[in-house]
């Protein structure tokens, strides 16, 4: 008997059993066997490549390919190879694992894959960056590292090639169904079924040695009936483990009796038969819960997801999920807030069973229940960050205890664990398009929860994608108000990451959408933001034009605070353009507006800017007088930092006017102010720097 792997990468940990049989190993699955494949792969790591044979230094990382059908143990083999290669310290910068195919069989876009790798590397990625930019960042990040990268479930070479580091010290292990044509120097290793002896050992480990020992020939026949396929063996073992009184012969006979669609490929029929065997043995309620898990976003579910899909209680859902783990239908991490994963090899079978057994209306209703439950959980997740006496916390207290979070750290942890599934739920809801109202509520709740727990800056890459989803729904449903809001949010993120011209395009589109909706806030905000974008580009004429349009609207609506702010922005761009007369007029108007509003600190700042403009214009005496006005206002407002900064500006102006004694007095005053306010930032005098 050859020493092949008993691959435990099947759908779940082994099932429990009881009775007179020897207790099976119920500890977390461990990899063993497959020594021949592992030896060949390890030898390929050190084997000279074509570049080396030609006398050239390798330009890129070496690529090893583990090819096999889903459920054949290819991912487990890659994980074991990575473990063995990193144990001696050959790759001190670690192992980085990313999935290239979603559980629904769709390829993961390159932008998401690259962003996932950057997250693992703790490298901040700009929101809205395209695939080429992010892939370049990945290659740059690995250029100075000695790391091992596992690219799991690759569809083709086009997914793998952009992520290959230009660094021969890195190693890439790609897992795929077939060859990766187009990547030179790939070392393939094809994974088939287990040999009969290893397959029998896998069964014995799951169901106990006694039932195998009493009928070894039938155990071998059962292993052959399963095609040596680890995922198939895991399902059959789970079925047997749940039935201590059943023999191996019972399982073999039941497996042979299962009928599968003749259109199913021959290589996939053993797994289809095993799934049918387990599915048909479930109680009706449990079988329906399993089928509905095909709707779980990204193949990830928790007890609330299963509860909402099946319309049952949360404890009943927890029990069903744990039973599915023991049967080999699900995987779980066993964390304090457990999350259950439907293996990719079983996802098509569960989906087919769902479509066969459930009516479309029932499927849509289950999806609606799941989305509604997710929205309520997200609302509770955000509300827990509000003060105790806030309306949101009072509403939270009225929710069922199973929906609430306590303390806030528990909500943050739930959000961190469930974020991939939550984002996938939003994408799926928008893509399906039949529950757009729920989709919009879900995205809005997710945006608020992320902002509350992570902050808008940290969550910006995720928020960018979510705002894009809102835009998709708004365009499909012709909702101009929502379209304007989404465009403004996307444009703000574009502007923040330096894509100013793209931001301008979106601000103009938001203006059109705001006008179509009659949304004065959106139109005013779009015009003001467009002015800021033109100012960033150095086009001060257009900037002042757009600020002027926004100002006219604010004045027409009687929004005095916004008008005062816009006067200040106009004053700034006029000053940048050297139009000091207009700049001074606008800063004076801003100061007057803040005076009418009773905002003394803002009035002081506006006057300080007016003094700066007067100085630029070559009118130092007027600047001195205006600056003193601003100092007095800052003193009245109790703004120590502003008062100190203005004292230093007065000192600089007096130096230029030839009065160093008075300048020293003002600097001394500034020093005293800063000493009294120990938390103030350092403010330097321009003359001192010069």
Residue, then its C-alpha position, 0 to 999 in steps of 0.5 A: x500500500x502506497x503512503x498517500x494522504x488521508x486528506x482531512x480537508x473535507x468539508x468539516x471536522x469528523x463526526x461524533x459517534x457513541x456506543x461500543x465502538x472505539x471512540x473516534x478522534x474528535x479533535x480538530x482534523x490533522x493532515x497526514x499522508x500525501x508524503x509522495x506529493x509533499x516530497x515532490x513539491x518540496x523538491x520543486x522548490x529547490x530545483x533550478x529553474x529555466x533562468x538559473x539554467x540559462x545563467x540568469x537570475x530569476x526575475x520573479x517568484x517561483x510558482x508551484x501548482x497543486x491541481x485537482x478537483x474541488x474537495x480533493x484535498x488540494x487546499x489542505x495539501x497547500x496548507x500542509x506544504x506551507x506549514x512544512x516550508x515555514x517551520x525551518x524559517x525559510x520564509x520568515x515573513x510568513x504565509x499569506x493566503x487568499x481565495x480567488x473564487x467565491x463560494x458561488x463559483x464566481x471568480x473574485x475580481x482582481x481588485x478585491x484579491x489585491x486589496x485582501x493581500x494588502x490587508x494581510x500585509x497591513x499596507x493601507x490601500x487607497x479607496x477606489x484604486x483600480x486593479x493595476x494600481x493595487x496589484x502593483x502595490x502588492x508586488x512592491x510590498x513583497x519586493x523586500x519580503x521573503x514570504x510564501x503566498x497561497x493563491x487558492x482556487x484560481x480560475x486561470x493564469x490571468x488571476x495569478x500573474x498580476x500578483x506574482x512578486x518580482x522577487x525570487x525569494x518569495x514562493x507562490x503556491x497556486x491551487x487550481x482545477x487545471x493548468x495555469x497556461x501562460x505562466x512560465x516555469x510552473x511546477x505542477x502537482x496533480x492531486x487525485x483520489x486517495x489510495x484504498x488503504x488511506x481512504x479506509x484509515x480516514x473512515x476508521x478515524x471518523x467512525x472508530x476502528x471496530x466497524x472497519x475491522x469487522x468488515x475490512x473488505x466492505x470498507x475497502x469497497x466503500x472507499x472505492x465507491x467514494x472514488x477515494x475522494x476526501x470530501x465524499x469520504x467525510x460525508x459518508x463517515x459523518x452519516x455513519x458516525x451519526x448512526x452507531x448501529x449502522x454497518x459499513x455495508x449499510x453505508x455502501x449499499x445506501x450509497x450505491x442506491x443513490x440516483x444522480x443526474x446523468x448530466x453530472x460528470x462521472x468524476x463528480x458523481x461520488x460526491x453527489x451521491x454522498x451528499x444526497x445520502x446525507x441530505x435525504x437522511x436529515x429531518x425535514x426541518x433540518x434538510x430545509x435549513x441546509x438547503x437555504x444555507x445556499x443563500x448565505x452570503x459568501x457561503x458564511x453563516x452564523x446562527x442568526x443567518x440560519x435562523x432568519x433563512x429557515x424562520x426558526x429560533x436562534x437556538x434551533x439554528x445553532x443546534x442545526x448548524x452544529x449537527x451539520x458540522x458533525x455530518x461534514x456539511x459545514x466547517x466552523x472555526x469554533x470561535x466565541x462568536x462562531x461562523x460556519x462555512x459551506x465548502x465550495x465543493x458542496x455549494x453547487x449541490x446545496x444550491x441545486x437541492x434548494x432550486x429543486x425543493x423550494x418554490x421561487x417565492x419561498x426562496x425570495x421570502x427567505x432572502x428577505x428575512x435574512x436581509x431584514x435580520x442583518x439590517x436589524x443586527x447592524x442597527x444594534x451594532x451601531x446603536x451600542x456606540x451611542x450614549x446610554x440616554x440616546x434615542x438609539x440606545x432606547x430603541x436598542x433596549x426594545x429589541x429581543x435580547x438575541x439581537x442586542x450587543x453588550x458590551x460595545x466590544x462584542x459588537x465590534x468583534x461581531x462586525x470584524x468577523x462578519x464583515x466579509x459576509x456583510x459586504x457579500x450580502x450587500x453585493x448580492x442584494x444589489x446584484x439580484x435587484x429584486x429587493x432593492x429597498x432592503x438592499x439600500x437599507x442594508x448598505x446604509x446600516x453597514x456604512x453607519x456601523x463601519x463608521x461608528x466602530x472603525x471610523x470613516x478613514x480606516x473603513x474608507x476602502x470598504x465604504x467606497x465599494x458600498x457607495x458604489x452599490x448605492x449608486x447602482x441601485x439609484x441608477x437602476x431605480x431612477x432615484x436622483x436624490x440617492x444618486x446625488x448622495x452616492x456620487x458626492x460620497x464617491x467624489x469625496x473619497x476620490x478627492x481625498x486620494x488624489x484623483x481630483x479630476x475624477x472627483x470633479x466629474x462626479x461632483x458635476x454629475x451629483x449637481x445634475x442629480x441634485x437638481x433633478x431631485x430638487x435637493x438644495x443641500x446636494x446641489x449646494x454641496x456639489x458646487x462647493x466641493x467642485x470649487x474645492x477640487x478646482x482650487x486643489x488643481x490650481x484653477x483659481x478662476x473656476x474655483x471662485x466661480x463655483x464657490x460663488x454659485x454655491x454662495x449665491x444659493x446659500x444666501x438665497x436660502x438664508x443659510x448664514x453660517x454656510x454663507x460665511x464659510x463660503x465667503x472665507x473659501x472665496x477669500x482664500x482662492x482670491x488670495x492664492x490668485x493674487x487678487x488681494x482686493x477681492x480676497x480682503x472683501x470676502x474675508x471681511x464679509x466672512x468676519x461680518x457673517x460670523x459676528x452676526x452669528x455670534x461665533x467669536x472664534x470664527x470671527x477672529x480667524x476670519x479677521x486674522x486671514x484678512x490681516x494676512x491678505x493685507x500683509x500680502x498686499x503690502x499694507x502692513x499698518x492696516x494688517x497690524x490694526x486688523x491683527x490686533x482686532x483679531x487678537x482681542x476677539x481670540x482673547x474674548x473667545x478664550x482661544x489660546x492657540x489662536x491668540x498665540x498664533x496672532x501674537x506671533x504674526x503681530x511680532x513678525x509684522x512689527x519686525x518688518x516695520x522696524x520695531x523689534x522691541x515691540x516684536x519681542x514683547x508680542x513673542x514673549x506674550x505668545x510664549x506665556x500663552x503657550x506655556x499656560x496651554x501645555x497641550x497646544x501645538x508648536x507655533x513658530x514665528x516666521x522671522x525666527x525661521x528665517 
